[in-house]
Amino acid sequence: MTAEGHLIFALASTILAKKMELSPALAHGDWWHIIAGGLLTCLLPDIDHPQSFLGQRLKWLSLPIARVFGHRGFTHSLLAIIAGILLFTLKLAPDMLIPLDAFHGMIIGYLSHIVADMLTPAGVPLLWPCRWRFRLPIITSQKGNQWERILCAAILVFAVQHPQGMPLSGNIPVPDSVYVLWHKVRGTLFPLI
């Protein structure tokens, strides 16, 4: 996916995450903090590719990461997300230099990049260092990226039109055990709530 596609997809993802109130910080947070946080990190996983938007601007960082992990390696995995959350929460807990709502937006932005790359034929190694690739290749065209633009714009329109406080589907019954598990996972991913 292109940098343009990742930016649009991240914008849609952060809007949808706030409207769905995925965490209290997102539900009550400032729109500008959440969107800025999401856009700030949505291109970060591609730091492992020296020809990417960030890689071209930060070659001193991109080249060593590319040599060690390769493109779509560690930076496109759940391990990278967990490491980033731990790094920021351990460092930020005493001072909290970044507002909590912006931090949650940053997590959503990073995750949006990985989800968007899962929509391509190459997929992502979600369980890195395991080499399995997770993919749902609906974005396959490399010619002009028109399908990518249309899909990302449609998702953005959906996110903007989605009602505040509503889940993606209000008619799906969720068993209590799944609800309890979700709160445990959410508490682990967002420990500062």
Stockholm file with secondary structure:
# STOCKHOLM 1.0

chainA/1-193         MTAEGHLIFALASTILAKKMELSPALAHGDWWHIIAGGLLTCLLPDIDHPQSFLGQRLKWLSLPIARVFGHRGFTHSLLAIIAGILLFTLKLAPDMLIPLDAFHGMIIGYLSHIVADMLTPAGVPLLWPCRWRFRLPIITSQKGNQWERILCAAILVFAVQHPQGMPLSGNIPVPDSVYVLWHKVRGTLFPLI
#=GR chainA/1-193 SS CCHHHHHHHHHHHHHHHHHTTCSHHHHHSCHHHHHHHHHHHTTGGGGGCTTSHHHHHCHHHHHHHHHHHCTTSGGGSHHHHHHHHHHHHHHHTTTCCSCHHHHHHHHHHHHHHHHHHHTSTTCBCTTTTSCCCBCCCCCCCCSTTHHHHHHHHHHHHHHHHSCTTCCSCTTSCCCHHHHHHHHHHHHHHSTTC
#=GC SS_cons         CCHHHHHHHHHHHHHHHHHTTCSHHHHHSCHHHHHHHHHHHTTGGGGGCTTSHHHHHCHHHHHHHHHHHCTTSGGGSHHHHHHHHHHHHHHHTTTCCSCHHHHHHHHHHHHHHHHHHHTSTTCBCTTTTSCCCBCCCCCCCCSTTHHHHHHHHHHHHHHHHSCTTCCSCTTSCCCHHHHHHHHHHHHHHSTTC
//
